[in-house]
Amino acid sequence: MPHKVDIHVGQRIRQRRWLAGMTQQKLAELVGIKFQQIQKYETGANRVSASRLWDIADALGVGVAHFFEGLEAGKDKADSVPDNIPADLIGDKEAMDLVRSYYAIPENQRRRLFELARVLSDVA
């Protein structure tokens, strides 16, 4: 059974890869491994070694610490997620497509869209 840290790191790899618009194949090529290995990392089935995580972080343009953000000792991820948000938001392709589209919008328009979404969510 995969350790919760391995699952979290794998989800963060998948999230960052999706935000970058990168396929598993492309990431695997940049890191020098087969795409099946990326699949195993993303599901937490295989643990990512420190050196491999370093290579993945470099290929995705983030620091290694990025993959551990949101991980708190002794806390279950489900305990920290509000009821109206899916527990596996990172695994929700629609949500990740929305985030990628959001960041493709020019910054000044993105801020206005963010404020509109905040107002609409307060009304609901």
C-alpha positions as CSV (number, residue, x, y, z in Angstrom):
1,M,0.0,0.0,0.0
2,P,1.5,3.4,-1.0
3,H,2.5,5.8,1.7
4,K,0.5,9.0,1.9
5,V,3.6,11.1,1.2
6,D,4.2,9.2,-2.0
7,I,0.6,9.7,-3.1
8,H,0.8,13.4,-2.3
9,V,4.1,13.9,-4.2
10,G,2.7,12.0,-7.1
11,Q,-0.4,14.2,-7.2
12,R,1.7,17.3,-7.1
13,I,3.8,16.0,-10.0
14,R,0.6,15.4,-12.0
15,Q,-0.8,18.8,-11.0
16,R,2.3,20.7,-12.1
17,R,2.6,18.6,-15.3
18,W,-1.0,19.4,-16.2
19,L,-0.6,23.1,-15.4
20,A,2.4,23.1,-17.7
21,G,0.4,21.5,-20.4
22,M,2.9,18.6,-20.6
23,T,2.2,15.0,-21.4
24,Q,3.6,12.1,-19.4
25,Q,5.6,11.2,-22.4
26,K,7.2,14.6,-22.7
27,L,8.1,14.7,-19.0
28,A,9.5,11.2,-19.2
29,E,11.7,12.2,-22.2
30,L,13.0,15.3,-20.3
31,V,13.8,13.2,-17.3
32,G,15.2,10.2,-19.3
33,I,12.8,7.5,-18.3
34,K,9.7,5.8,-19.8
35,F,6.3,7.3,-19.4
36,Q,5.0,4.3,-17.5
37,Q,7.3,5.3,-14.7
38,I,5.8,8.8,-14.6
39,Q,2.4,7.1,-14.4
40,K,3.6,5.0,-11.4
41,Y,5.0,8.1,-9.7
42,E,1.8,10.1,-10.2
43,T,-0.3,7.4,-8.6
44,G,2.1,6.8,-5.7
45,A,2.6,3.2,-6.8
46,N,6.3,3.9,-7.0
47,R,8.3,6.1,-4.7
48,V,10.3,8.9,-6.3
49,S,13.9,8.9,-5.4
50,A,15.5,12.2,-4.3
51,S,17.6,12.5,-7.5
52,R,14.7,11.7,-9.7
53,L,12.5,14.2,-7.9
54,W,15.2,16.8,-8.5
55,D,15.2,16.0,-12.3
56,I,11.4,16.2,-12.4
57,A,11.4,19.5,-10.5
58,D,13.9,20.9,-13.0
59,A,11.9,19.6,-16.0
60,L,8.7,21.2,-14.6
61,G,10.4,24.5,-13.6
62,V,9.8,24.3,-9.8
63,G,11.8,23.7,-6.7
64,V,11.7,20.2,-5.0
65,A,9.8,21.7,-2.1
66,H,6.9,22.4,-4.4
67,F,6.0,18.7,-4.3
68,F,5.7,18.7,-0.5
69,E,3.5,21.8,-0.2
70,G,0.2,21.2,1.5
71,L,1.5,18.1,3.3
72,E,1.2,18.4,7.0
73,A,2.4,15.8,9.5
74,G,-0.3,14.0,11.3
75,K,-3.1,15.5,9.3
76,D,-5.2,13.6,6.7
77,K,-5.8,15.5,3.5
78,A,-9.5,14.9,3.6
79,D,-9.7,16.7,7.0
80,S,-8.4,20.0,5.5
81,V,-10.6,20.1,2.4
82,P,-13.9,22.0,2.7
83,D,-17.1,19.9,2.0
84,N,-17.9,21.8,-1.3
85,I,-14.5,21.0,-2.9
86,P,-13.8,17.4,-4.2
87,A,-11.2,15.7,-2.1
88,D,-9.1,14.9,-5.2
89,L,-9.2,18.3,-6.8
90,I,-5.8,17.6,-8.4
91,G,-7.2,14.5,-10.1
92,D,-10.2,16.4,-11.5
93,K,-9.3,17.0,-15.1
94,E,-12.0,19.7,-15.6
95,A,-10.7,21.6,-12.6
96,M,-7.1,21.4,-13.8
97,D,-8.1,22.5,-17.3
98,L,-9.9,25.5,-15.7
99,V,-6.8,26.4,-13.8
100,R,-4.6,26.2,-16.9
101,S,-7.1,28.3,-18.9
102,Y,-7.2,30.8,-16.0
103,Y,-3.4,31.3,-16.1
104,A,-3.5,31.7,-19.9
105,I,-5.6,34.9,-19.4
106,P,-3.6,38.2,-19.3
107,E,-2.9,39.2,-15.7
108,N,-5.1,42.3,-15.6
109,Q,-8.1,40.4,-16.9
110,R,-7.3,37.5,-14.7
111,R,-7.5,39.7,-11.6
112,R,-10.9,41.0,-12.7
113,L,-12.1,37.4,-13.4
114,F,-10.9,36.4,-10.0
115,E,-12.8,39.2,-8.3
116,L,-16.0,38.3,-10.3
117,A,-15.7,34.6,-9.2
118,R,-15.2,35.7,-5.6
119,V,-18.3,37.9,-5.7
120,L,-20.4,35.1,-7.3
121,S,-19.3,32.6,-4.8
122,D,-20.2,34.9,-1.9
123,V,-23.7,35.4,-3.4
124,A,-24.4,31.6,-3.8
